[in-house]
Amino acid sequence: MTIEEIGNVVRQARLAQGLRQDQLAAAAGVGLRFLVELERGKPTVRLDKVLAVLSALGCRLDVTPPPAPSGRGA
């Protein structure tokens, strides 16, 4: 998943919940500028703030580890 895709998920979830950007920013404890940049897919956002926004929307970010190597020589 790219930062652009995360930003799109945030925007769609915010709109689905009928929230303005300033309302979501306040609920997540982040600045409005940060939220605007996140929704636009700015690549230098802070992960802790991204997680706070996702949490405020009731979303979560899952990280899937790569599959374990098969065989012994890997």
PDB file of N, CA, C, O and CB in Angstrom:
ATOM      1  N   MET A   1       0.853  -1.175   0.000  1.00  0.00           N
ATOM      2  CA  MET A   1       0.000   0.000   0.000  1.00  0.00           C
ATOM      3  C   MET A   1       0.894   1.231   0.000  1.00  0.00           C
ATOM      4  O   MET A   1       1.878   1.289   0.737  1.00  0.00           O
ATOM      5  CB  MET A   1      -0.968   0.002   1.224  1.00  0.00           C
ATOM      6  N   THR A   2       0.556   2.199  -0.813  1.00  0.00           N
ATOM      7  CA  THR A   2       1.335   3.438  -0.903  1.00  0.00           C
ATOM      8  C   THR A   2       0.722   4.507  -0.004  1.00  0.00           C
ATOM      9  O   THR A   2      -0.413   4.368   0.453  1.00  0.00           O
ATOM     10  CB  THR A   2       1.403   3.939  -2.367  1.00  0.00           C
ATOM     11  N   ILE A   3       1.476   5.572   0.247  1.00  0.00           N
ATOM     12  CA  ILE A   3       0.956   6.680   1.044  1.00  0.00           C
ATOM     13  C   ILE A   3      -0.228   7.337   0.334  1.00  0.00           C
ATOM     14  O   ILE A   3      -1.142   7.839   0.987  1.00  0.00           O
ATOM     15  CB  ILE A   3       2.063   7.720   1.317  1.00  0.00           C
ATOM     16  N   GLU A   4      -0.214   7.334  -0.991  1.00  0.00           N
ATOM     17  CA  GLU A   4      -1.346   7.876  -1.731  1.00  0.00           C
ATOM     18  C   GLU A   4      -2.606   7.052  -1.477  1.00  0.00           C
ATOM     19  O   GLU A   4      -3.695   7.604  -1.321  1.00  0.00           O
ATOM     20  CB  GLU A   4      -1.033   7.918  -3.230  1.00  0.00           C
ATOM     21  N   GLU A   5      -2.452   5.736  -1.437  1.00  0.00           N
ATOM     22  CA  GLU A   5      -3.599   4.861  -1.169  1.00  0.00           C
ATOM     23  C   GLU A   5      -4.110   5.056   0.259  1.00  0.00           C
ATOM     24  O   GLU A   5      -5.319   5.060   0.490  1.00  0.00           O
ATOM     25  CB  GLU A   5      -3.216   3.385  -1.398  1.00  0.00           C
ATOM     26  N   ILE A   6      -3.199   5.217   1.210  1.00  0.00           N
ATOM     27  CA  ILE A   6      -3.604   5.477   2.594  1.00  0.00           C
ATOM     28  C   ILE A   6      -4.366   6.793   2.664  1.00  0.00           C
ATOM     29  O   ILE A   6      -5.411   6.875   3.309  1.00  0.00           O
ATOM     30  CB  ILE A   6      -2.372   5.510   3.537  1.00  0.00           C
ATOM     31  N   GLY A   7      -3.852   7.813   2.010  1.00  0.00           N
ATOM     32  CA  GLY A   7      -4.531   9.103   1.987  1.00  0.00           C
ATOM     33  C   GLY A   7      -5.926   9.001   1.404  1.00  0.00           C
ATOM     34  O   GLY A   7      -6.858   9.638   1.896  1.00  0.00           O
ATOM     35  N   ASN A   8      -6.074   8.205   0.361  1.00  0.00           N
ATOM     36  CA  ASN A   8      -7.383   8.016  -0.255  1.00  0.00           C
ATOM     37  C   ASN A   8      -8.335   7.294   0.693  1.00  0.00           C
ATOM     38  O   ASN A   8      -9.509   7.653   0.783  1.00  0.00           O
ATOM     39  CB  ASN A   8      -7.247   7.232  -1.563  1.00  0.00           C
ATOM     40  N   VAL A   9      -7.838   6.281   1.399  1.00  0.00           N
ATOM     41  CA  VAL A   9      -8.664   5.571   2.380  1.00  0.00           C
ATOM     42  C   VAL A   9      -9.126   6.537   3.468  1.00  0.00           C
ATOM     43  O   VAL A   9     -10.294   6.530   3.856  1.00  0.00           O
ATOM     44  CB  VAL A   9      -7.881   4.385   3.006  1.00  0.00           C
ATOM     45  N   VAL A  10      -8.208   7.365   3.956  1.00  0.00           N
ATOM     46  CA  VAL A  10      -8.551   8.343   4.992  1.00  0.00           C
ATOM     47  C   VAL A  10      -9.631   9.292   4.481  1.00  0.00           C
ATOM     48  O   VAL A  10     -10.625   9.531   5.167  1.00  0.00           O
ATOM     49  CB  VAL A  10      -7.298   9.141   5.432  1.00  0.00           C
ATOM     50  N   ARG A  11      -9.442   9.825   3.293  1.00  0.00           N
ATOM     51  CA  ARG A  11     -10.409  10.764   2.727  1.00  0.00           C
ATOM     52  C   ARG A  11     -11.784  10.114   2.564  1.00  0.00           C
ATOM     53  O   ARG A  11     -12.799  10.695   2.948  1.00  0.00           O
ATOM     54  CB  ARG A  11      -9.910  11.287   1.375  1.00  0.00           C
ATOM     55  N   GLN A  12     -11.812   8.900   1.990  1.00  0.00           N
ATOM     56  CA  GLN A  12     -13.090   8.219   1.775  1.00  0.00           C
ATOM     57  C   GLN A  12     -13.781   7.892   3.100  1.00  0.00           C
ATOM     58  O   GLN A  12     -14.997   8.046   3.212  1.00  0.00           O
ATOM     59  CB  GLN A  12     -12.875   6.935   0.967  1.00  0.00           C
ATOM     60  N   ALA A  13     -13.025   7.445   4.100  1.00  0.00           N
ATOM     61  CA  ALA A  13     -13.611   7.129   5.409  1.00  0.00           C
ATOM     62  C   ALA A  13     -14.128   8.392   6.086  1.00  0.00           C
ATOM     63  O   ALA A  13     -15.186   8.376   6.715  1.00  0.00           O
ATOM     64  CB  ALA A  13     -12.577   6.429   6.312  1.00  0.00           C
ATOM     65  N   ARG A  14     -13.385   9.479   5.957  1.00  0.00           N
ATOM     66  CA  ARG A  14     -13.815  10.757   6.553  1.00  0.00           C
ATOM     67  C   ARG A  14     -15.127  11.214   5.928  1.00  0.00           C
ATOM     68  O   ARG A  14     -16.061  11.596   6.633  1.00  0.00           O
ATOM     69  CB  ARG A  14     -12.725  11.848   6.368  1.00  0.00           C
ATOM     70  N   LEU A  15     -15.191  11.173   4.609  1.00  0.00           N
ATOM     71  CA  LEU A  15     -16.405  11.598   3.911  1.00  0.00           C
ATOM     72  C   LEU A  15     -17.588  10.685   4.237  1.00  0.00           C
ATOM     73  O   LEU A  15     -18.713  11.156   4.403  1.00  0.00           O
ATOM     74  CB  LEU A  15     -16.164  11.622   2.401  1.00  0.00           C
ATOM     75  N   ALA A  16     -17.331   9.383   4.326  1.00  0.00           N
ATOM     76  CA  ALA A  16     -18.395   8.429   4.644  1.00  0.00           C
ATOM     77  C   ALA A  16     -18.970   8.681   6.038  1.00  0.00           C
ATOM     78  O   ALA A  16     -20.141   8.401   6.296  1.00  0.00           O
ATOM     79  CB  ALA A  16     -17.869   6.994   4.548  1.00  0.00           C
ATOM     80  N   GLN A  17     -18.132   9.215   6.935  1.00  0.00           N
ATOM     81  CA  GLN A  17     -18.583   9.507   8.293  1.00  0.00           C
ATOM     82  C   GLN A  17     -19.106  10.934   8.435  1.00  0.00           C
ATOM     83  O   GLN A  17     -19.487  11.358   9.526  1.00  0.00           O
ATOM     84  CB  GLN A  17     -17.452   9.278   9.275  1.00  0.00           C
ATOM     85  N   GLY A  18     -19.122  11.672   7.325  1.00  0.00           N
ATOM     86  CA  GLY A  18     -19.658  13.025   7.332  1.00  0.00           C
ATOM     87  C   GLY A  18     -18.820  14.018   8.106  1.00  0.00           C
ATOM     88  O   GLY A  18     -19.345  14.981   8.664  1.00  0.00           O
ATOM     89  N   LEU A  19     -17.514  13.788   8.144  1.00  0.00           N
ATOM     90  CA  LEU A  19     -16.612  14.670   8.884  1.00  0.00           C
ATOM     91  C   LEU A  19     -15.920  15.652   7.957  1.00  0.00           C
ATOM     92  O   LEU A  19     -15.553  15.309   6.833  1.00  0.00           O
ATOM     93  CB  LEU A  19     -15.574  13.855   9.645  1.00  0.00           C
ATOM     94  N   ARG A  20     -15.744  16.878   8.437  1.00  0.00           N
ATOM     95  CA  ARG A  20     -14.881  17.843   7.755  1.00  0.00           C
ATOM     96  C   ARG A  20     -13.446  17.544   8.175  1.00  0.00           C
ATOM     97  O   ARG A  20     -13.202  16.875   9.179  1.00  0.00           O
ATOM     98  CB  ARG A  20     -15.285  19.336   8.097  1.00  0.00           C
ATOM     99  N   GLN A  21     -12.509  18.051   7.391  1.00  0.00           N
ATOM    100  CA  GLN A  21     -11.100  17.826   7.714  1.00  0.00           C
ATOM    101  C   GLN A  21     -10.743  18.379   9.087  1.00  0.00           C
ATOM    102  O   GLN A  21     -10.007  17.732   9.832  1.00  0.00           O
ATOM    103  CB  GLN A  21     -10.209  18.458   6.654  1.00  0.00           C
ATOM    104  N   ASP A  22     -11.242  19.556   9.439  1.00  0.00           N
ATOM    105  CA  ASP A  22     -10.906  20.128  10.742  1.00  0.00           C
ATOM    106  C   ASP A  22     -11.481  19.298  11.885  1.00  0.00           C
ATOM    107  O   ASP A  22     -10.872  19.214  12.951  1.00  0.00           O
ATOM    108  CB  ASP A  22     -11.414  21.563  10.835  1.00  0.00           C
ATOM    109  N   GLN A  23     -12.638  18.688  11.680  1.00  0.00           N
ATOM    110  CA  GLN A  23     -13.231  17.843  12.713  1.00  0.00           C
ATOM    111  C   GLN A  23     -12.399  16.583  12.936  1.00  0.00           C
ATOM    112  O   GLN A  23     -12.150  16.192  14.076  1.00  0.00           O
ATOM    113  CB  GLN A  23     -14.667  17.466  12.334  1.00  0.00           C
ATOM    114  N   LEU A  24     -11.973  15.954  11.851  1.00  0.00           N
ATOM    115  CA  LEU A  24     -11.154  14.752  11.977  1.00  0.00           C
ATOM    116  C   LEU A  24      -9.805  15.084  12.588  1.00  0.00           C
ATOM    117  O   LEU A  24      -9.311  14.347  13.442  1.00  0.00           O
ATOM    118  CB  LEU A  24     -10.966  14.082  10.614  1.00  0.00           C
ATOM    119  N   ALA A  25      -9.207  16.181  12.162  1.00  0.00           N
ATOM    120  CA  ALA A  25      -7.913  16.585  12.723  1.00  0.00           C
ATOM    121  C   ALA A  25      -8.026  16.759  14.235  1.00  0.00           C
ATOM    122  O   ALA A  25      -7.156  16.303  14.977  1.00  0.00           O
ATOM    123  CB  ALA A  25      -7.416  17.896  12.067  1.00  0.00           C
ATOM    124  N   ALA A  26      -9.086  17.413  14.696  1.00  0.00           N
ATOM    125  CA  ALA A  26      -9.281  17.618  16.134  1.00  0.00           C
ATOM    126  C   ALA A  26      -9.495  16.290  16.853  1.00  0.00           C
ATOM    127  O   ALA A  26      -8.940  16.071  17.930  1.00  0.00           O
ATOM    128  CB  ALA A  26     -10.475  18.549  16.387  1.00  0.00           C
ATOM    129  N   ALA A  27     -10.295  15.402  16.265  1.00  0.00           N
ATOM    130  CA  ALA A  27     -10.568  14.101  16.883  1.00  0.00           C
ATOM    131  C   ALA A  27      -9.312  13.250  16.991  1.00  0.00           C
ATOM    132  O   ALA A  27      -9.158  12.477  17.936  1.00  0.00           O
ATOM    133  CB  ALA A  27     -11.627  13.353  16.087  1.00  0.00           C
ATOM    134  N   ALA A  28      -8.412  13.393  16.017  1.00  0.00           N
ATOM    135  CA  ALA A  28      -7.180  12.604  15.991  1.00  0.00           C
ATOM    136  C   ALA A  28      -6.038  13.276  16.745  1.00  0.00           C
ATOM    137  O   ALA A  28      -5.006  12.652  16.991  1.00  0.00           O
ATOM    138  CB  ALA A  28      -6.762  12.351  14.562  1.00  0.00           C
ATOM    139  N   GLY A  29      -6.215  14.541  17.112  1.00  0.00           N
ATOM    140  CA  GLY A  29      -5.147  15.258  17.807  1.00  0.00           C
ATOM    141  C   GLY A  29      -3.997  15.641  16.899  1.00  0.00           C
ATOM    142  O   GLY A  29      -2.848  15.707  17.335  1.00  0.00           O
ATOM    143  N   VAL A  30      -4.304  15.893  15.634  1.00  0.00           N
ATOM    144  CA  VAL A  30      -3.281  16.324  14.673  1.00  0.00           C
ATOM    145  C   VAL A  30      -3.706  17.666  14.090  1.00  0.00           C
ATOM    146  O   VAL A  30      -4.861  18.070  14.218  1.00  0.00           O
ATOM    147  CB  VAL A  30      -3.074  15.258  13.535  1.00  0.00           C
ATOM    148  N   GLY A  31      -2.776  18.342  13.459  1.00  0.00           N
ATOM    149  CA  GLY A  31      -3.085  19.619  12.838  1.00  0.00           C
ATOM    150  C   GLY A  31      -3.828  19.444  11.524  1.00  0.00           C
ATOM    151  O   GLY A  31      -3.715  18.416  10.856  1.00  0.00           O
ATOM    152  N   LEU A  32      -4.587  20.469  11.170  1.00  0.00           N
ATOM    153  CA  LEU A  32      -5.330  20.441   9.912  1.00  0.00           C
ATOM    154  C   LEU A  32      -4.381  20.294   8.727  1.00  0.00           C
ATOM    155  O   LEU A  32      -4.661  19.535   7.799  1.00  0.00           O
ATOM    156  CB  LEU A  32      -6.175  21.714   9.759  1.00  0.00           C
ATOM    157  N   ARG A  33      -3.270  21.007   8.751  1.00  0.00           N
ATOM    158  CA  ARG A  33      -2.306  20.925   7.641  1.00  0.00           C
ATOM    159  C   ARG A  33      -1.806  19.490   7.466  1.00  0.00           C
ATOM    160  O   ARG A  33      -1.677  19.006   6.342  1.00  0.00           O
ATOM    161  CB  ARG A  33      -1.110  21.879   7.887  1.00  0.00           C
ATOM    162  N   PHE A  34      -1.525  18.811   8.587  1.00  0.00           N
ATOM    163  CA  PHE A  34      -1.070  17.423   8.498  1.00  0.00           C
ATOM    164  C   PHE A  34      -2.118  16.566   7.796  1.00  0.00           C
ATOM    165  O   PHE A  34      -1.791  15.783   6.905  1.00  0.00           O
ATOM    166  CB  PHE A  34      -0.768  16.856   9.902  1.00  0.00           C
ATOM    167  N   LEU A  35      -3.377  16.717   8.198  1.00  0.00           N
ATOM    168  CA  LEU A  35      -4.438  15.903   7.610  1.00  0.00           C
ATOM    169  C   LEU A  35      -4.589  16.179   6.119  1.00  0.00           C
ATOM    170  O   LEU A  35      -4.753  15.250   5.328  1.00  0.00           O
ATOM    171  CB  LEU A  35      -5.761  16.162   8.326  1.00  0.00           C
ATOM    172  N   VAL A  36      -4.535  17.440   5.737  1.00  0.00           N
ATOM    173  CA  VAL A  36      -4.620  17.801   4.318  1.00  0.00           C
ATOM    174  C   VAL A  36      -3.486  17.132   3.546  1.00  0.00           C
ATOM    175  O   VAL A  36      -3.712  16.567   2.476  1.00  0.00           O
ATOM    176  CB  VAL A  36      -4.566  19.344   4.135  1.00  0.00           C
ATOM    177  N   GLU A  37      -2.272  17.194   4.084  1.00  0.00           N
ATOM    178  CA  GLU A  37      -1.119  16.586   3.405  1.00  0.00           C
ATOM    179  C   GLU A  37      -1.244  15.068   3.353  1.00  0.00           C
ATOM    180  O   GLU A  37      -0.868  14.447   2.359  1.00  0.00           O
ATOM    181  CB  GLU A  37       0.185  16.977   4.113  1.00  0.00           C
ATOM    182  N   LEU A  38      -1.770  14.468   4.417  1.00  0.00           N
ATOM    183  CA  LEU A  38      -1.973  13.019   4.420  1.00  0.00           C
ATOM    184  C   LEU A  38      -2.960  12.619   3.329  1.00  0.00           C
ATOM    185  O   LEU A  38      -2.702  11.681   2.575  1.00  0.00           O
ATOM    186  CB  LEU A  38      -2.477  12.544   5.798  1.00  0.00           C
ATOM    187  N   GLU A  39      -4.074  13.314   3.241  1.00  0.00           N
ATOM    188  CA  GLU A  39      -5.069  12.981   2.221  1.00  0.00           C
ATOM    189  C   GLU A  39      -4.531  13.193   0.809  1.00  0.00           C
ATOM    190  O   GLU A  39      -4.986  12.540  -0.130  1.00  0.00           O
ATOM    191  CB  GLU A  39      -6.324  13.817   2.424  1.00  0.00           C
ATOM    192  N   ARG A  40      -3.584  14.083   0.653  1.00  0.00           N
ATOM    193  CA  ARG A  40      -2.975  14.322  -0.666  1.00  0.00           C
ATOM    194  C   ARG A  40      -1.855  13.336  -0.975  1.00  0.00           C
ATOM    195  O   ARG A  40      -1.334  13.327  -2.090  1.00  0.00           O
ATOM    196  CB  ARG A  40      -2.435  15.742  -0.743  1.00  0.00           C
ATOM    197  N   GLY A  41      -1.475  12.507  -0.004  1.00  0.00           N
ATOM    198  CA  GLY A  41      -0.443  11.509  -0.240  1.00  0.00           C
ATOM    199  C   GLY A  41       0.969  12.013  -0.083  1.00  0.00           C
ATOM    200  O   GLY A  41       1.890  11.471  -0.694  1.00  0.00           O
ATOM    201  N   LYS A  42       1.164  13.053   0.733  1.00  0.00           N
ATOM    202  CA  LYS A  42       2.518  13.566   0.951  1.00  0.00           C
ATOM    203  C   LYS A  42       3.388  12.453   1.535  1.00  0.00           C
ATOM    204  O   LYS A  42       3.013  11.836   2.532  1.00  0.00           O
ATOM    205  CB  LYS A  42       2.501  14.809   1.898  1.00  0.00           C
ATOM    206  N   PRO A  43       4.539  12.191   0.929  1.00  0.00           N
ATOM    207  CA  PRO A  43       5.344  11.035   1.334  1.00  0.00           C
ATOM    208  C   PRO A  43       6.116  11.199   2.640  1.00  0.00           C
ATOM    209  O   PRO A  43       6.716  10.230   3.105  1.00  0.00           O
ATOM    210  CB  PRO A  43       6.302  10.720   0.261  1.00  0.00           C
ATOM    211  N   THR A  44       6.127  12.364   3.239  1.00  0.00           N
ATOM    212  CA  THR A  44       6.940  12.553   4.442  1.00  0.00           C
ATOM    213  C   THR A  44       6.091  12.747   5.694  1.00  0.00           C
ATOM    214  O   THR A  44       6.460  13.528   6.571  1.00  0.00           O
ATOM    215  CB  THR A  44       7.860  13.745   4.262  1.00  0.00           C
ATOM    216  N   VAL A  45       4.967  12.056   5.790  1.00  0.00           N
ATOM    217  CA  VAL A  45       4.127  12.175   6.974  1.00  0.00           C
ATOM    218  C   VAL A  45       4.663  11.287   8.097  1.00  0.00           C
ATOM    219  O   VAL A  45       5.363  10.306   7.847  1.00  0.00           O
ATOM    220  CB  VAL A  45       2.668  11.801   6.642  1.00  0.00           C
ATOM    221  N   ARG A  46       4.326  11.646   9.340  1.00  0.00           N
ATOM    222  CA  ARG A  46       4.775  10.876  10.503  1.00  0.00           C
ATOM    223  C   ARG A  46       3.822   9.717  10.756  1.00  0.00           C
ATOM    224  O   ARG A  46       2.604   9.889  10.786  1.00  0.00           O
ATOM    225  CB  ARG A  46       4.873  11.777  11.759  1.00  0.00           C
ATOM    226  N   LEU A  47       4.394   8.542  10.936  1.00  0.00           N
ATOM    227  CA  LEU A  47       3.589   7.339  11.113  1.00  0.00           C
ATOM    228  C   LEU A  47       2.715   7.417  12.362  1.00  0.00           C
ATOM    229  O   LEU A  47       1.569   6.968  12.331  1.00  0.00           O
ATOM    230  CB  LEU A  47       4.489   6.119  11.188  1.00  0.00           C
ATOM    231  N   ASP A  48       3.226   7.973  13.457  1.00  0.00           N
ATOM    232  CA  ASP A  48       2.414   8.045  14.673  1.00  0.00           C
ATOM    233  C   ASP A  48       1.157   8.877  14.446  1.00  0.00           C
ATOM    234  O   ASP A  48       0.094   8.564  14.982  1.00  0.00           O
ATOM    235  CB  ASP A  48       3.231   8.634  15.827  1.00  0.00           C
ATOM    236  N   LYS A  49       1.280   9.923  13.661  1.00  0.00           N
ATOM    237  CA  LYS A  49       0.116  10.759  13.365  1.00  0.00           C
ATOM    238  C   LYS A  49      -0.829  10.059  12.389  1.00  0.00           C
ATOM    239  O   LYS A  49      -2.047  10.185  12.509  1.00  0.00           O
ATOM    240  CB  LYS A  49       0.562  12.111  12.790  1.00  0.00           C
ATOM    241  N   VAL A  50      -0.280   9.329  11.434  1.00  0.00           N
ATOM    242  CA  VAL A  50      -1.122   8.553  10.513  1.00  0.00           C
ATOM    243  C   VAL A  50      -1.950   7.552  11.315  1.00  0.00           C
ATOM    244  O   VAL A  50      -3.149   7.404  11.079  1.00  0.00           O
ATOM    245  CB  VAL A  50      -0.252   7.817   9.440  1.00  0.00           C
ATOM    246  N   LEU A  51      -1.313   6.869  12.257  1.00  0.00           N
ATOM    247  CA  LEU A  51      -2.023   5.891  13.074  1.00  0.00           C
ATOM    248  C   LEU A  51      -3.099   6.551  13.927  1.00  0.00           C
ATOM    249  O   LEU A  51      -4.161   5.966  14.140  1.00  0.00           O
ATOM    250  CB  LEU A  51      -1.044   5.138  13.963  1.00  0.00           C
ATOM    251  N   ALA A  52      -2.841   7.759  14.418  1.00  0.00           N
ATOM    252  CA  ALA A  52      -3.839   8.486  15.209  1.00  0.00           C
ATOM    253  C   ALA A  52      -5.058   8.825  14.357  1.00  0.00           C
ATOM    254  O   ALA A  52      -6.192   8.698  14.819  1.00  0.00           O
ATOM    255  CB  ALA A  52      -3.230   9.775  15.800  1.00  0.00           C
ATOM    256  N   VAL A  53      -4.832   9.252  13.120  1.00  0.00           N
ATOM    257  CA  VAL A  53      -5.941   9.574  12.213  1.00  0.00           C
ATOM    258  C   VAL A  53      -6.740   8.310  11.903  1.00  0.00           C
ATOM    259  O   VAL A  53      -7.970   8.320  11.961  1.00  0.00           O
ATOM    260  CB  VAL A  53      -5.412  10.218  10.900  1.00  0.00           C
ATOM    261  N   LEU A  54      -6.050   7.233  11.576  1.00  0.00           N
ATOM    262  CA  LEU A  54      -6.741   5.983  11.273  1.00  0.00           C
ATOM    263  C   LEU A  54      -7.563   5.518  12.472  1.00  0.00           C
ATOM    264  O   LEU A  54      -8.698   5.069  12.311  1.00  0.00           O
ATOM    265  CB  LEU A  54      -5.735   4.897  10.865  1.00  0.00           C
ATOM    266  N   SER A  55      -7.000   5.621  13.664  1.00  0.00           N
ATOM    267  CA  SER A  55      -7.707   5.224  14.878  1.00  0.00           C
ATOM    268  C   SER A  55      -8.956   6.068  15.094  1.00  0.00           C
ATOM    269  O   SER A  55     -10.002   5.540  15.473  1.00  0.00           O
ATOM    270  CB  SER A  55      -6.787   5.337  16.088  1.00  0.00           C
ATOM    271  N   ALA A  56      -8.858   7.370  14.858  1.00  0.00           N
ATOM    272  CA  ALA A  56     -10.012   8.258  15.023  1.00  0.00           C
ATOM    273  C   ALA A  56     -11.138   7.899  14.059  1.00  0.00           C
ATOM    274  O   ALA A  56     -12.306   8.169  14.340  1.00  0.00           O
ATOM    275  CB  ALA A  56      -9.593   9.714  14.815  1.00  0.00           C
ATOM    276  N   LEU A  57     -10.797   7.295  12.931  1.00  0.00           N
ATOM    277  CA  LEU A  57     -11.791   6.872  11.944  1.00  0.00           C
ATOM    278  C   LEU A  57     -12.287   5.448  12.189  1.00  0.00           C
ATOM    279  O   LEU A  57     -13.196   4.978  11.505  1.00  0.00           O
ATOM    280  CB  LEU A  57     -11.208   6.974  10.547  1.00  0.00           C
ATOM    281  N   GLY A  58     -11.691   4.765  13.164  1.00  0.00           N
ATOM    282  CA  GLY A  58     -12.055   3.377  13.402  1.00  0.00           C
ATOM    283  C   GLY A  58     -11.379   2.422  12.439  1.00  0.00           C
ATOM    284  O   GLY A  58     -11.807   1.278  12.287  1.00  0.00           O
ATOM    285  N   CYS A  59     -10.314   2.891  11.781  1.00  0.00           N
ATOM    286  CA  CYS A  59      -9.557   2.063  10.841  1.00  0.00           C
ATOM    287  C   CYS A  59      -8.292   1.561  11.526  1.00  0.00           C
ATOM    288  O   CYS A  59      -7.925   2.033  12.602  1.00  0.00           O
ATOM    289  CB  CYS A  59      -9.205   2.858   9.548  1.00  0.00           C
ATOM    290  N   ARG A  60      -7.648   0.622  10.903  1.00  0.00           N
ATOM    291  CA  ARG A  60      -6.361   0.161  11.404  1.00  0.00           C
ATOM    292  C   ARG A  60      -5.448  -0.138  10.222  1.00  0.00           C
ATOM    293  O   ARG A  60      -5.904  -0.363   9.100  1.00  0.00           O
ATOM    294  CB  ARG A  60      -6.529  -1.093  12.307  1.00  0.00           C
ATOM    295  N   LEU A  61      -4.172  -0.135  10.497  1.00  0.00           N
ATOM    296  CA  LEU A  61      -3.170  -0.429   9.481  1.00  0.00           C
ATOM    297  C   LEU A  61      -2.572  -1.783   9.812  1.00  0.00           C
ATOM    298  O   LEU A  61      -2.008  -1.963  10.891  1.00  0.00           O
ATOM    299  CB  LEU A  61      -2.065   0.682   9.414  1.00  0.00           C
ATOM    300  N   ASP A  62      -2.685  -2.726   8.911  1.00  0.00           N
ATOM    301  CA  ASP A  62      -2.122  -4.057   9.116  1.00  0.00           C
ATOM    302  C   ASP A  62      -0.815  -4.184   8.353  1.00  0.00           C
ATOM    303  O   ASP A  62      -0.696  -3.743   7.209  1.00  0.00           O
ATOM    304  CB  ASP A  62      -3.116  -5.150   8.672  1.00  0.00           C
ATOM    305  N   VAL A  63       0.156  -4.791   9.005  1.00  0.00           N
ATOM    306  CA  VAL A  63       1.441  -5.069   8.374  1.00  0.00           C
ATOM    307  C   VAL A  63       1.581  -6.581   8.305  1.00  0.00           C
ATOM    308  O   VAL A  63       1.481  -7.274   9.317  1.00  0.00           O
ATOM    309  CB  VAL A  63       2.640  -4.411   9.162  1.00  0.00           C
ATOM    310  N   THR A  64       1.810  -7.075   7.112  1.00  0.00           N
ATOM    311  CA  THR A  64       1.938  -8.510   6.913  1.00  0.00           C
ATOM    312  C   THR A  64       3.397  -8.845   6.639  1.00  0.00           C
ATOM    313  O   THR A  64       3.978  -8.333   5.682  1.00  0.00           O
ATOM    314  CB  THR A  64       1.031  -8.996   5.751  1.00  0.00           C
ATOM    315  N   PRO A  65       4.000  -9.701   7.472  1.00  0.00           N
ATOM    316  CA  PRO A  65       5.392 -10.058   7.227  1.00  0.00           C
ATOM    317  C   PRO A  65       5.506 -10.916   5.970  1.00  0.00           C
ATOM    318  O   PRO A  65       4.539 -11.554   5.553  1.00  0.00           O
ATOM    319  CB  PRO A  65       5.982 -10.800   8.439  1.00  0.00           C
ATOM    320  N   PRO A  66       6.688 -10.926   5.377  1.00  0.00           N
ATOM    321  CA  PRO A  66       6.874 -11.775   4.201  1.00  0.00           C
ATOM    322  C   PRO A  66       6.780 -13.241   4.609  1.00  0.00           C
ATOM    323  O   PRO A  66       6.997 -13.579   5.772  1.00  0.00           O
ATOM    324  CB  PRO A  66       8.235 -11.486   3.517  1.00  0.00           C
ATOM    325  N   PRO A  67       6.460 -14.099   3.664  1.00  0.00           N
ATOM    326  CA  PRO A  67       6.395 -15.522   4.002  1.00  0.00           C
ATOM    327  C   PRO A  67       7.765 -16.035   4.427  1.00  0.00           C
ATOM    328  O   PRO A  67       8.800 -15.555   3.963  1.00  0.00           O
ATOM    329  CB  PRO A  67       5.869 -16.338   2.808  1.00  0.00           C
ATOM    330  N   ALA A  68       7.747 -17.012   5.311  1.00  0.00           N
ATOM    331  CA  ALA A  68       9.006 -17.619   5.763  1.00  0.00           C
ATOM    332  C   ALA A  68       9.659 -18.325   4.585  1.00  0.00           C
ATOM    333  O   ALA A  68       8.979 -18.923   3.752  1.00  0.00           O
ATOM    334  CB  ALA A  68       8.765 -18.618   6.943  1.00  0.00           C
ATOM    335  N   PRO A  69      10.985 -18.250   4.524  1.00  0.00           N
ATOM    336  CA  PRO A  69      11.676 -18.943   3.424  1.00  0.00           C
ATOM    337  C   PRO A  69      11.427 -20.446   3.505  1.00  0.00           C
ATOM    338  O   PRO A  69      11.391 -21.032   4.587  1.00  0.00           O
ATOM    339  CB  PRO A  69      13.200 -18.650   3.462  1.00  0.00           C
ATOM    340  N   SER A  70      11.259 -21.045   2.347  1.00  0.00           N
ATOM    341  CA  SER A  70      11.063 -22.492   2.331  1.00  0.00           C
ATOM    342  C   SER A  70      12.406 -23.175   2.124  1.00  0.00           C
ATOM    343  O   SER A  70      13.257 -22.670   1.392  1.00  0.00           O
ATOM    344  CB  SER A  70      10.058 -22.909   1.224  1.00  0.00           C
ATOM    345  N   GLY A  71      12.590 -24.290   2.750  1.00  0.00           N
ATOM    346  CA  GLY A  71      13.853 -25.007   2.624  1.00  0.00           C
ATOM    347  C   GLY A  71      14.903 -24.469   3.564  1.00  0.00           C
ATOM    348  O   GLY A  71      14.670 -23.486   4.268  1.00  0.00           O
ATOM    349  N   ARG A  72      16.054 -25.103   3.579  1.00  0.00           N
ATOM    350  CA  ARG A  72      17.098 -24.717   4.522  1.00  0.00           C
ATOM    351  C   ARG A  72      18.117 -23.761   3.948  1.00  0.00           C
ATOM    352  O   ARG A  72      18.733 -23.032   4.726  1.00  0.00           O
ATOM    353  CB  ARG A  72      17.795 -25.925   5.015  1.00  0.00           C
ATOM    354  N   GLY A  73      18.331 -23.708   2.720  1.00  0.00           N
ATOM    355  CA  GLY A  73      19.385 -22.877   2.162  1.00  0.00           C
ATOM    356  C   GLY A  73      18.969 -21.438   1.914  1.00  0.00           C
ATOM    357  O   GLY A  73      19.751 -20.665   1.360  1.00  0.00           O
ATOM    358  N   ALA A  74      17.799 -21.068   2.294  1.00  0.00           N
ATOM    359  CA  ALA A  74      17.288 -19.736   1.977  1.00  0.00           C
ATOM    360  C   ALA A  74      17.674 -18.700   2.979  1.00  0.00           C
ATOM    361  O   ALA A  74      17.310 -17.534   2.833  1.00  0.00           O
ATOM    362  CB  ALA A  74      15.819 -19.767   1.863  1.00  0.00           C
TER     363      ALA A  74
END
